[in-house]
Structure formats: structure tokens, C-alpha cells
Amino acid sequence: MRAGRVLGVIAQGMTAFNAAVAPTWLHGEAAAAFGTGLIAEDLPNMVPAVHRRLHAT
């Protein structure tokens, strides 16, 4: 999932460094939003909620 996000934001004009950092941050935010008991399979379901929260601010 991360490689696709990196390429997606590079295609939108983000620098390579920021494109590598952004999905890592996004995964961290998704994990924090989920809370305890998180497993890797839970992350893709949490990412849209993090995106909505970012665009709402």
C-alpha cells in the first residue's frame, strides 16, 4: 500500500523525501485512530478516516 501512495503523491508534484514521509505519517495516524489491538489488516480501513479528518481542517 505504501509504494502506491508514494508514487501517487510524487505524481502530484511532491518531493521524493516528502512523498516517502507522508505515507509513513499517514499509517501512524491511522494506527493512533484505531487504538489498541491493531493488526496490519486494520490499517487500510482506517486510512480513509484519516484523509477525511485532514481535509476537514
Beta strands, then each sheet from edge to edge (+ up, - down):
end
